[in-house]
Amino acid sequence: MVTVLFVHGTGVREPSYTAALEAVRTGLARVRPDARVEPCDWGSALGSYLRAGGVSIPGYATGGPVPARDEEPVREDDEDRLRWAMLYADPYAELGVHALTGRPPGTAPTFVPGAAAPGDALLDLIGRLPGSAAVRTAWDAAVPDVPLPEAVDALLAAPPLRRAAAVAAPEGDALPRLTARALTAWALVRAERPVGDVLVAARDDLVDTLTAELGGDVKGLSDALVSALGFSARLFERSIGSRLLVSRRAALSGRSVGFFGDIVSYLARGQAVRDHVAATLRALPDGGPVVVLGHSLGGIIAVDLLTAPPAGVSVDLLVTAGSQAPLLYELDALPSLPYGSGLPGAFPRWLNVYDRRDLLSYLAAGAFAHDPRITDVEVDNRQPVSAAHSSYWANDEFFRVLSTALPG
């Protein structure tokens, strides 16, 4: 009978390990009832934890549960931060929101013979920006490596600007300021230095200068527009999680410390973990082939162990799922193998299973110079990026791949 030793990944503790172990046993039993799955819960014994109760984490509540705070009051400076986060991802986002809100009530356009429509006048002023000395000075202070004419051309070609210009009000419209912010954001994300390296004062001065040049004379925006922009920014920020992470840092730290802590702890002091896995392998019942199934960090542990297996440890097949071992090897950061050394002669066959949506899974064959002992197999866990890494045990395709690789 073939024996599969299940070596879990980072951050796994009881009761999660037992649940994963049973999922592996159930899935494998459907395709290889002759195989048995044995546990190797190294995390409960040797995993990382906050030895001082979390005193290094700002806001961490020691001695009791961390209260959940789904939402905190949004201050004015927070609101501006949220909107800039949205603009860094999509410089024309505010223009798009403005186009959807339309003209404020009572400001329907009035046709005046010979006069340009407010939106057309704004477009004309945008085209003249490169000729303004004040704009060039403020531009060079904030984004000297981005050509102003190039930014202006991109802005004029942007459909959100055209749509916003079509609903521009004749007076008191926020469009000049929103246009200035869009132009500034477009340049910031294309600059050679990260947006965080640009002085906020230089960024805001550029926005003010552009606003004035475009005929805007008020910083304030209408309550309706502020509400729409704020809602859009908060929705965007929640979707990428940065504000949520800050406001709930203590609670999230408590949950994630095992995940990241195990990685750091293993890379610093991994010998104890390898010794634990080796002792578990030696204690397996005699008879039949032995397979190590390593998930995530468990795959790294297994590769390190099998690179120089200690006495009494013999493995016929290594199976990794969602493993970062190939990446660490290519980065020359794998504890057991310097990059370029290749796998040692006694290393067993290696089946490396990955899912393209699992951003913690990597290809092994190419990294190890296409060693014939390595086979990369792609599966589709049919989950989004956020869930793909932990979904192998719920995927029948994975177990079909595993069953064909197991020794007879």
Buried (B, 14 or more C-beta within 10 A) or exposed (E): EBBBBBBBBBBBBEEBBEEBBEBBBEBBBEBBEEBBBBBBBBBEEBBBEBEEEBEEBEEBBEEEEBEEEEEEEBEEEBBBBBBBBBBBBBBBBBBBBBBEBEBBEEBEBEEEEEEEBBBEBBBEBBBEBBEBEEBBEBBBBBBEEBBBEEBBBBBEEBEBBBBBBBBBBBEEBBBBBBBBBBBBBBBBBBBEEEBEEBEEEBBBBBBBBBBBBBEBEEEEBBEEBBEBBBEBBBEBBEEEEBBBEBBBBBBBBBEEBBBEBBBEBBBEEBEEBBBBBBEBBEEBEEEBBBBBBBBBBBBBBBBBBBBEBEEEBEBBBBBBBBBBBBBBBBEEEBBBBEBEEEBEEEBBBBBBBBBEBBEBBBBBBEBBEEBEBBBBBEBEBEBEEEEBBBBBBBBEBBBBBBBEBBEE
